[in-house]
Amino acid sequence: MVADLIRDSTVGQFINFVSGGKYLPYADQRPGYVVPPHIMLPSSRDNEKMSRPAAPTYDSSDNSTLCGDLEKARTGTVTPNTELMREATIAVDPELVGEKKQLETGMAKTIQIILGLFPQVYGVSLTRSFRNWSPAKRAFVAFSISLLTFTMYIGSAIYTPSIPGLMEDFNVSLVHATLGLTLYVLAYGIGPMFLTPFQELPAFGRNPIYISTLFLFIIFQIPIVTATNIQTVLAFRFLTGFFGSPALATGGASMGDIYPSEQLAYVIGVWALGAVAGPITGPVIGGFAAQANGWRWPQYELLWISAFGFIFLSLVLPETYGPTILLKRAQRLRKLTGNQQLRSQSEKDAEGESLRQIFTEALVRPIVLALEPVLLFANVYLGFVYAIFYLWFEAFPLVFTDIYHFNLGVSGLPFLAFIVSGAITYTVYCLYQMYHIAPRMRRAKAAGKEAPPEIRLEIGLMASIFIPTSVLLFGFASKESIHWIVPVIGAALYLPGIFLNFQSILMYVTSAYPSTRGRFLRATISRVRRLLVSSLCLGMPSSRIGPWSCFGHLGGNLFCSHAGALLKWGHLLRKRSKYADGSI
């Protein structure tokens, strides 16, 4: 497994390309590899008079690329209705199929493979899904994606312990110094509009964008730690947020690449916890560093964390985007056989399109999807509750430093309450999925139909009560006469509200719009949400905690009304949408 991960990583792909397949080779690049006759040119087949082999030798080192399972490859087990099909990646002799298929006028004759017709071709099972990796391998890749997301998210809040030092060194106001947080969040709301569309182009895939932007994220940390004025700090905070955005926007889509839909809710929950843990642990590890060595040291810590992530992920994070993997496989087969009829489905889909049309589609389509009424509500509401979440990073120093007189390091420790409530919330959420949602899905399937996506909103509707309860308790209990544990408990209650709302909306849109899952994951996690976050972080009053709590009450009421409307009329909106699945 380790060798496969290294070969399919960014570094491994680079070594393979530069060496021409000599180092870290795939099965078809090894000496002595026998080309199956049905993927060769007809003339070569006739000359060599080769017949179809019964079962080509299986090479286990190639199993990672198509996320397969060794047993399936050996037995040739067929899994029908695989989502990421291999058709058009490998050509089939028409005599074996029994019929010839003519392409459009002027094009060469191409034969498409029918899934499961040849259970073992090219040394691996054609029927294996991209989500059929072993549990250990999928868990490791999921951990790697969560680590990448954590690295980017911690960059936002680790800045907050530096604010007092920035104010003192550069003689700026609190609002001016806080711009470093606001601009970072604003930038990773803007970044996905321009960077993540490239991840859905098969020619690029997810990894090159992840790794290249992470490298720039590290480079732009250096001017911050060496800055001699506040303008430099703010400018490069914006740039680091911009180039850190792809992992935040498509980490969930990467999870969807390797896990089937019935497990997606659980793994998206783990990924979301990693995303929440970043901002929470930022003030904890940054506070003591800033207290001991000044405002630059939290930025040094961010530089170290991101540098470790870059090295680790460059070596072991494999490509997970199916069309990219199939495109590279088709390219290798064409080079090996000389058969130009071997093309991936993405190449066929892009026929006749100019480069400009391809990039325009990738950039414009997500914006069009974001204007869908359901997704627009998701963006606005998640932006609102997420903005309130970021206000904790301004409110905690006011409460625990000014009211309870904690020092800079200790004032970050109350954030650990979010981790405790997050662990409890995720456990409850898993039980809810296992004993409530899963049985309903099975009953619907047994009845020959699918459960409506709107059932995903029920847990969010119930959890929305935590949002006003949390901020009201925190806002009105933040007094010197009341023990500090009370506002800590009040703040911790916010995590169930935001986590369960996030999960319910995210799973709803991925269920309602299955054909555009990747784009909807990206659109839901970015754009309006983070633009609203940044505006509220900048404009919300930070000097008075009590009035601020009314926004949480408004947020809870907002979701209750809109989620209730979606539960009742969501199916009508889906039927009117040309992107949604209105048949459920």
C-alpha positions in Angstrom: 0.0 0.0 0.0 2.8 2.4 0.9 4.5 1.9 -2.5 1.3 2.6 -4.3 0.6 5.7 -2.3 4.1 7.1 -3.1 3.8 6.2 -6.8 0.4 7.9 -7.1 1.4 11.0 -5.1 2.6 14.3 -6.7 6.2 13.4 -6.2 5.7 9.9 -7.4 3.9 11.1 -10.6 6.7 13.5 -11.3 9.4 10.8 -10.9 7.4 8.5 -13.1 7.0 11.1 -15.8 10.7 12.3 -15.8 12.0 8.8 -15.9 9.6 7.7 -18.6 8.2 5.0 -16.3 11.5 3.5 -15.3 11.1 4.5 -11.7 7.8 3.9 -9.7 6.3 2.2 -12.8 2.7 1.0 -13.4 2.2 -2.5 -14.5 2.1 -1.5 -18.2 5.4 0.3 -17.9 7.3 -2.7 -16.6 9.6 -4.8 -18.8 7.9 -8.0 -20.0 4.4 -6.7 -19.8 2.1 -8.6 -22.2 -0.4 -6.3 -23.9 -3.9 -7.9 -24.0 -4.8 -8.5 -27.7 -8.2 -6.9 -27.6 -6.6 -3.4 -26.8 -4.2 -3.6 -29.7 -4.7 -2.3 -33.2 -6.5 -4.8 -35.4 -3.5 -5.1 -37.8 -1.2 -5.9 -35.0 -3.6 -8.5 -33.7 -3.9 -10.2 -37.0 -0.2 -10.2 -37.6 0.6 -11.8 -34.3 -2.4 -14.1 -34.4 -3.0 -13.7 -30.8 -6.1 -15.0 -29.1 -7.7 -13.5 -26.0 -5.9 -14.8 -22.8 -7.9 -16.5 -20.2 -6.6 -14.5 -17.3 -3.7 -12.1 -17.5 -1.4 -12.1 -14.5 -2.6 -9.7 -11.8 -0.1 -7.3 -10.4 -1.1 -6.0 -7.0 1.1 -2.9 -7.2 -1.3 -1.4 -9.7 -4.4 -1.7 -7.5 -4.3 1.8 -6.1 -4.9 3.7 -9.3 -8.4 2.4 -9.7 -8.9 2.0 -6.0 -9.5 -1.8 -6.4 -9.5 -4.7 -4.1 -7.2 -7.6 -4.6 -9.8 -10.3 -4.1 -12.1 -8.8 -6.8 -9.2 -8.6 -9.2 -8.3 -12.3 -8.7 -11.9 -13.6 -8.9 -13.1 -11.3 -11.6 -16.2 -10.4 -9.5 -18.4 -8.0 -11.4 -19.9 -5.1 -9.6 -22.8 -3.7 -11.8 -23.6 0.0 -12.1 -20.1 1.2 -11.1 -20.3 5.0 -11.0 -17.0 5.7 -12.6 -17.1 3.5 -15.7 -14.2 2.2 -17.7 -16.0 2.4 -21.0 -14.0 4.1 -23.7 -10.8 3.7 -21.8 -10.1 0.3 -23.4 -11.3 -0.8 -26.8 -12.9 -4.3 -27.4 -12.7 -6.5 -30.4 -16.0 -6.3 -32.2 -16.0 -10.0 -32.8 -16.0 -10.5 -29.0 -18.9 -8.2 -28.5 -20.9 -9.4 -31.5 -21.6 -6.1 -33.1 -19.9 -3.1 -34.5 -20.6 0.5 -33.5 -20.1 3.3 -35.9 -19.0 6.7 -34.6 -20.0 10.0 -36.1 -19.1 10.8 -39.7 -15.5 11.5 -40.3 -14.3 9.8 -37.1 -12.4 6.6 -36.8 -14.2 3.4 -35.8 -14.1 2.9 -32.0 -15.4 0.1 -29.9 -16.5 0.7 -26.4 -16.1 -1.8 -23.7 -19.2 -3.0 -21.8 -18.7 -3.0 -18.1 -18.0 -6.5 -16.8 -17.5 -8.0 -20.2 -13.8 -8.5 -19.4 -13.4 -8.8 -15.7 -9.6 -8.9 -16.0 -7.9 -6.7 -18.5 -4.8 -4.7 -18.3 -3.8 -6.7 -15.2 -6.6 -5.3 -13.0 -10.3 -5.8 -12.6 -12.3 -3.5 -14.8 -15.3 -3.8 -12.5 -13.6 -2.3 -9.5 -14.9 1.1 -8.4 -12.8 4.0 -7.4 -14.3 3.6 -4.0 -13.2 0.0 -3.5 -9.9 0.7 -1.7 -9.2 -1.3 1.4 -10.6 0.4 4.6 -7.0 1.1 5.9 -6.0 2.9 2.7 -9.2 4.9 2.5 -8.8 5.9 6.1 -5.3 7.0 5.5 -6.2 9.1 2.5 -9.1 10.6 4.4 -6.7 11.5 7.2 -4.4 13.1 4.7 -7.2 15.3 3.2 -8.3 16.3 6.7 -4.7 17.2 7.6 -4.6 19.4 4.5 -7.8 21.1 5.5 -6.7 21.5 9.1 -3.5 23.1 8.0 -5.4 25.8 6.0 -8.1 26.4 8.6 -5.7 26.8 11.5 -4.1 29.7 9.6 -7.2 31.8 10.2 -7.4 31.8 14.0 -3.8 31.3 14.8 -3.4 35.0 13.9 -5.7 36.2 16.7 -3.0 35.9 19.6 -0.8 38.1 17.4 -3.2 41.0 17.4 -2.1 42.6 20.7 1.5 42.5 19.6 0.7 43.9 16.2 -1.2 46.8 17.8 1.8 47.6 20.0 4.6 47.2 17.4 2.9 49.0 14.6 0.7 51.4 16.6 -2.6 50.5 15.0 -6.1 50.1 16.3 -7.9 46.9 17.2 -10.0 47.1 14.1 -7.0 47.7 11.9 -5.1 44.7 13.4 -8.1 42.5 13.1 -8.1 43.0 9.4 -5.6 40.2 9.2 -8.2 37.7 10.2 -10.9 39.3 8.1 -8.8 39.4 4.9 -7.7 35.8 5.3 -11.3 34.6 5.5 -12.4 36.9 2.7 -9.6 35.5 0.5 -10.5 31.9 1.0 -14.0 32.8 0.0 -12.8 34.4 -3.2 -10.1 31.8 -4.0 -12.4 28.8 -4.8 -14.1 30.8 -7.6 -10.8 30.9 -9.6 -8.7 27.9 -8.3 -10.9 25.0 -7.6 -12.6 24.8 -11.1 -9.2 23.5 -12.4 -9.5 20.5 -10.1 -12.5 19.3 -12.1 -10.6 19.4 -15.4 -9.3 15.8 -16.0 -6.0 17.3 -17.3 -5.2 18.7 -13.9 -7.1 16.7 -11.2 -7.1 17.5 -7.5 -3.5 16.9 -6.4 -1.6 19.4 -8.6 -3.8 22.2 -7.4 -3.7 21.0 -3.7 0.1 20.8 -3.7 1.0 23.8 -5.8 -1.3 26.1 -3.8 0.0 24.7 -0.5 3.5 25.5 -1.7 2.5 29.1 -2.4 0.7 29.2 0.9 4.1 28.4 2.6 6.0 30.9 0.5 3.7 33.8 1.4 4.1 33.1 5.1 7.7 34.3 5.0 6.9 38.0 4.3 4.5 37.9 7.2 7.0 36.7 9.8 9.6 39.2 8.5 7.2 42.2 8.1 8.2 45.6 9.2 4.8 47.3 8.7 1.1 46.3 9.1 0.5 46.8 5.3 2.8 43.8 4.5 1.1 41.7 7.1 -2.4 42.4 5.7 -1.4 42.0 2.1 0.2 38.6 2.5 -2.6 37.4 4.9 -4.9 37.9 2.0 -2.7 36.0 -0.4 -2.2 33.1 2.0 -5.9 32.8 2.4 -6.5 32.9 -1.3 -4.0 30.1 -2.1 -5.1 28.1 0.9 -8.7 27.9 -0.4 -8.8 24.8 -2.6 -8.5 22.4 0.3 -11.3 24.2 2.1 -13.6 24.1 -0.8 -13.1 20.6 -2.3 -11.8 18.5 0.6 -15.4 17.1 0.9 -15.4 16.3 -2.8 -12.2 14.4 -2.4 -13.8 12.4 0.3 -16.7 11.7 -2.1 -14.2 10.4 -4.6 -13.1 7.5 -2.4 -16.2 6.7 -0.3 -19.6 5.4 -1.5 -22.7 7.5 -0.9 -23.9 5.4 2.1 -20.7 6.2 4.0 -20.3 9.8 2.8 -22.2 11.3 5.8 -19.8 9.8 8.3 -16.6 10.7 6.5 -17.8 14.2 5.7 -18.4 14.6 9.4 -14.8 13.6 10.1 -13.6 16.0 7.5 -15.8 18.8 9.0 -14.4 18.1 12.5 -10.9 18.6 11.1 -12.0 21.8 9.5 -13.5 23.0 12.9 -10.5 21.8 14.9 -8.2 24.1 12.9 -9.6 27.5 14.0 -10.2 26.1 17.5 -6.6 24.9 18.2 -5.1 28.0 16.5 -5.5 30.3 19.6 -4.5 27.5 21.9 -1.1 26.8 20.4 -0.6 30.4 19.2 -1.5 32.1 22.5 1.4 30.7 24.6 3.9 31.4 21.7 2.8 35.0 21.4 2.9 35.5 25.1 6.4 34.1 25.4 8.1 35.4 22.2 5.9 38.0 20.5 3.4 38.2 17.7 5.7 36.6 15.1 5.9 33.2 16.7 2.3 32.1 16.0 3.1 32.8 12.4 6.3 30.7 12.7 4.1 27.9 14.0 1.8 28.1 11.0 4.9 28.1 8.7 6.2 24.9 10.4 2.8 23.1 10.3 2.2 23.9 6.6 5.7 23.0 5.7 5.3 19.6 7.3 2.0 19.1 5.6 3.5 20.0 2.2 6.3 17.4 2.5 4.0 14.7 3.9 1.2 15.2 1.4 3.5 15.5 -1.6 4.9 12.1 -0.8 1.7 10.1 0.2 -1.5 11.8 -1.0 -2.7 10.0 -4.2 -4.8 11.4 -6.9 -8.5 10.6 -6.2 -10.3 12.3 -9.1 -11.6 9.5 -11.3 -11.6 11.2 -14.8 -8.0 12.2 -14.2 -6.9 8.7 -13.3 -8.7 7.2 -16.4 -7.2 9.9 -18.6 -3.7 9.1 -17.6 -4.3 5.4 -18.0 -5.6 6.0 -21.6 -2.5 8.0 -22.4 -0.3 5.2 -21.2 -2.2 2.6 -23.2 -2.0 4.7 -26.4 1.7 5.1 -26.0 2.1 1.4 -25.4 -0.1 0.1 -28.2 -0.2 2.9 -30.7 -3.9 2.5 -30.7 -5.3 6.1 -30.8 -8.9 4.7 -30.4 -8.2 4.2 -26.7 -9.6 7.3 -25.1 -11.1 8.1 -21.7 -14.7 9.3 -21.4 -13.5 12.8 -20.5 -11.6 13.0 -23.8 -14.7 12.0 -25.7 -16.8 14.5 -23.8 -14.4 17.3 -24.6 -14.3 16.6 -28.3 -15.0 19.6 -30.4 -14.6 22.0 -27.5 -11.9 24.6 -27.5 -9.6 25.3 -24.5 -11.5 28.5 -23.9 -14.9 26.7 -23.8 -13.5 24.1 -21.4 -12.2 26.8 -19.0 -15.3 28.9 -19.3 -17.5 25.9 -18.4 -15.4 25.1 -15.4 -15.4 28.7 -14.1 -19.0 29.7 -14.9 -21.0 26.5 -14.2 -20.4 26.6 -10.4 -21.6 30.2 -10.2 -24.8 29.2 -12.1 -25.3 26.3 -9.7 -24.8 28.6 -6.7 -27.8 30.6 -7.8 -30.1 27.7 -7.4 -32.7 28.7 -4.7 -31.8 25.7 -2.5 -28.1 26.3 -2.7 -28.4 30.0 -2.3 -30.2 29.5 1.0 -27.5 27.0 2.0 -24.8 29.6 1.2 -26.4 32.5 3.0 -27.4 30.6 6.1 -24.1 28.7 6.5 -22.3 32.0 6.0 -24.3 33.6 8.8 -23.8 30.9 11.4 -20.1 30.5 10.3 -19.6 34.3 10.7 -20.9 34.0 14.3 -18.5 31.2 14.8 -15.6 33.4 13.8 -16.8 36.1 16.2 -15.9 33.8 19.1 -12.3 34.6 18.3 -12.9 38.2 18.9 -15.2 37.7 21.9 -13.1 35.3 23.9 -10.2 37.7 24.5 -12.8 40.4 25.6 -14.4 38.0 28.1 -11.6 35.9 29.4 -8.8 38.5 29.3 -10.7 41.7 30.2 -13.4 40.3 32.5 -11.8 37.2 34.0 -8.2 38.4 33.7 -6.7 35.3 32.0 -3.3 35.9 30.4 -2.8 35.7 26.7 -1.9 32.0 26.7 -4.6 30.8 29.1 -7.3 32.9 27.4 -7.1 30.5 24.4 -7.8 27.3 26.5 -11.6 27.8 26.6 -11.6 27.0 22.9 -10.9 23.4 23.9 -14.6 23.2 25.0 -15.5 23.1 21.3 -13.5 20.0 20.8 -15.3 18.2 23.7 -18.7 19.2 22.4 -17.6 18.4 18.9 -16.6 14.8 19.8 -20.0 14.3 21.6 -21.9 15.8 18.7 -20.2 13.6 16.1 -20.9 10.5 18.2 -24.6 11.4 18.4 -24.6 12.2 14.7 -23.2 8.8 13.8 -25.8 7.1 16.0 -28.5 9.2 14.3 -27.3 8.1 10.9 -27.0 4.4 11.9 -30.3 4.0 13.7 -32.6 6.6 12.1 -31.5 7.6 8.6 -30.0 4.2 7.4 -33.2 2.2 8.3 -35.4 4.7 6.5 -33.2 4.5 3.5 -33.3 0.6 3.6 -37.1 0.7 3.9 -37.5 3.0 1.0 -35.2 0.9 -1.1 -37.1 -2.3 -0.2 -40.3 -0.5 -1.4 -38.7 0.2 -4.7 -38.1 3.9 -4.3 -35.6 6.3 -2.8 -36.0 8.3 0.4 -36.5 12.0 -0.3 -33.3 14.2 0.3 -35.4 16.5 2.6 -35.0 13.9 5.4 -31.4 15.1 5.7 -32.7 18.5 7.0 -34.4 17.1 10.0 -31.3 16.9 12.2 -30.3 20.4 11.3 -33.8 21.7 12.1 -33.6 20.1 15.6 -30.0 21.3 16.2 -30.8 25.0 15.2 -32.0 25.6 18.8 -28.4 25.3 20.0 -27.3 28.5 18.1 -29.5 31.1 19.9 -29.2 29.2 23.2 -25.4 29.2 23.0 -24.9 32.9 22.2 -27.6 34.1 24.6 -26.0 32.1 27.4 -22.5 33.3 26.6 -23.5 36.9 26.1 -25.5 37.3 29.3 -23.3 35.1 31.5 -20.1 37.0 30.7 -19.9 38.8 34.0 -17.2 38.9 36.7 -19.8 37.8 39.2 -20.5 34.6 37.3 -18.0 31.8 37.2 -16.0 31.6 33.9 -17.2 28.0 33.3 -20.7 29.3 32.5 -19.7 31.2 29.4 -17.4 28.4 28.4 -20.4 26.0 28.5 -22.5 28.5 26.6 -19.8 28.7 23.8 -19.4 24.9 23.6 -23.2 24.6 22.9 -22.6 26.4 19.6 -20.7 23.6 18.1 -23.6 21.1 17.8 -25.6 23.9 16.1 -23.1 24.7 13.4 -21.9 21.1 12.9 -25.3 19.5 12.5 -26.6 22.3 10.4 -23.5 22.1 8.2 -23.9 18.3 7.8 -27.6 18.4 7.2 -27.4 21.0 4.4 -24.3 19.5 2.8 -25.8 16.0 2.7 -29.1 17.5 1.5 -27.6 19.2 -1.5 -25.4 16.2 -2.4 -28.5 14.0 -2.3 -30.7 16.4 -4.2 -28.1 17.1 -6.9 -26.2 13.8 -7.3 -25.0 14.4 -10.9 -23.2 17.6 -9.9 -22.0 16.5 -6.4 -18.4 17.8 -6.8 -19.5 21.2 -7.9 -22.2 21.5 -5.3 -19.7 20.5 -2.5 -17.4 23.3 -3.8 -20.2 25.9 -4.2 -21.8 25.1 -0.8 -18.5 25.5 1.1 -17.4 28.7 -0.5 -18.5 32.0 -2.1 -21.4 33.6 -0.3 -20.7 31.9 3.0 -17.2 33.2 3.4 -18.0 36.6 1.9 -20.6 37.0 4.6 -18.2 35.7 7.2 -15.6 38.3 6.4 -18.1 41.2 6.4 -19.6 40.2 9.7 -16.1 39.7 11.3 -15.3 43.3 10.2 -18.5 45.0 11.0 -19.9 43.2 14.1 -19.5 45.2 17.3 -16.8 43.6 19.4 -16.8 45.8 22.4 -20.2 44.7 23.7 -21.1 41.0 24.1 -24.7 41.2 25.1 -26.1 42.9 21.9 -24.0 40.6 19.8 -25.9 37.6 21.1 -29.1 38.7 19.4 -27.6 37.6 16.0 -27.5 34.0 17.2 -31.2 34.2 18.0 -31.9 35.6 14.6 -29.8 32.8 13.0 -31.6 30.1 14.8 -35.0 31.5 13.8 -33.8 32.0 10.2 -32.9 28.3 9.8 -36.0 27.0 11.5 -38.3 28.9 9.0 -36.3 28.1 5.9 -35.6 24.5 6.8 -39.2 24.0 7.5 -40.1 25.5 4.1 -37.6 23.1 2.4 -39.0 20.1 4.2 -42.5 21.0 2.9 -41.8 22.3 -0.5 -38.2 21.2 -1.3 -39.5 18.5 -3.7 -41.2 21.2 -5.8 -38.0 23.2 -6.1 -36.2 20.1 -7.2 -38.7 19.3 -9.9 -38.3 22.8 -11.3 -34.5 22.6 -11.4 -32.7 21.3 -14.4 -29.8 20.2 -12.2 -31.6 18.5 -9.3 -33.0 15.0 -9.2 -36.8 15.7 -9.2 -37.8 12.1 -9.5 -37.4 11.3 -5.8 
